[in-house]
Amino acid sequence: MCGEPEESTWVPGTPQELAGRIFHTCFMGTKNSSAETRARAKDLADAIGAYHIDLNMDSLVKAVTDLFSFVTGKMPQFRAHGGTKTENLALQNIQVCACPT
């Protein structure tokens, strides 16, 4: 489970040591993600001992919105920037769907 050879005698000293070998967490944020949200994700990973990566998904979100714009002839905007409720929801869904599971 932890990548140890069969003859290994390794025993984790702490729950975090075990978690560091089996849990990998990733915060896939965008320019709309707050520093507080990023920090909470890192703090949680640290608390459980997980290996953690923080990355930006802005280029992926842009690619999807550019494709949407090409297909529909309309660039969606967040409601705060003059977009409709539907555009706002679409952009939120694009950000969620752009993060692979």
N, C-alpha and C positions, 0 to 999 in steps of 0.2 A: 504494500500500500504506500509506503514512503520511499520507494525506490532503493531500498536496501537489498544487498545480495542475500541469498538464503542463509548463508553462514554468519551473517551479521549478528552481533550481540547488542546492537544499539537499542537503548531504551530511552524514551524522551524523559527529560528531567522535569519539564513543566508542561501543562496543557498548551501553552503558547508555542513551545518547541515543536510539538506534534502538529499544531495548526499551521505553523510556518512551512511545513512540508506538504500539507494536503490542501490548504486553502489559498487561493489566489483571488484577490479582489481588484476591481478596476473601476475607477470613477471616470465615466465617459461624458465629460462636460462640454458645454458650449460657452460662447461669449455671454450667454444669458445665465450661466451658473454663478452663484454667489461664492465668495471666498469662504463663507461660513459653511455652506454645503460641502464644498471640497474638504474643508478641515474636519467636518464631522465624519466623512467617509474615511479619511486617513486615521483619525482618532479611533474609530471603531476597528479598523484593520489592525492598528497597533495594539489595541486592547486584547484582541483575540490571538494576536501573533501571526496574522496572515501576511503573505507577500502582497504588496499593494502597488498598483500603477495608477497614475493620474494622467489622463490625456485629454486632448481637445478633439471634438468631433465636428468642428466648424466646417472643414473642407468637405466632409461627407454630406452634411446638411445643405451646404451651398450647392453641391452637385445635384441633389434631389430637387431642391427648389428651382434650380436652373432648368432641369429637365421638365418639371411641372410648367414652368413659364414657357418653354419652347413648345410644349404640347398644347397648352391652353391659350397662349398669347397673353397671359396675365401673371404678373409677379405678386404672389401673396404677401400681405403685410400683417404684422401683429396689430391688434386692435389699438394698442397704445400709439401706433404710428399711422393711424388712419384706416386700417384694414377693417373688414367686417368680422362679426362674431364667427362666421364660418371659416374665413381665412385664418383667424387666430387659432381656432381649433385644429385646422389642417396643419399649420406650422408646428403646433405642439405635438401632433401625431407624427409629423416628419422627424422631429427630434427624438421621439421615443423609438420610432421604427428604425432610425439610423443606427441605433445602438444594438449590435448583434447580441443575441443571447446564447 
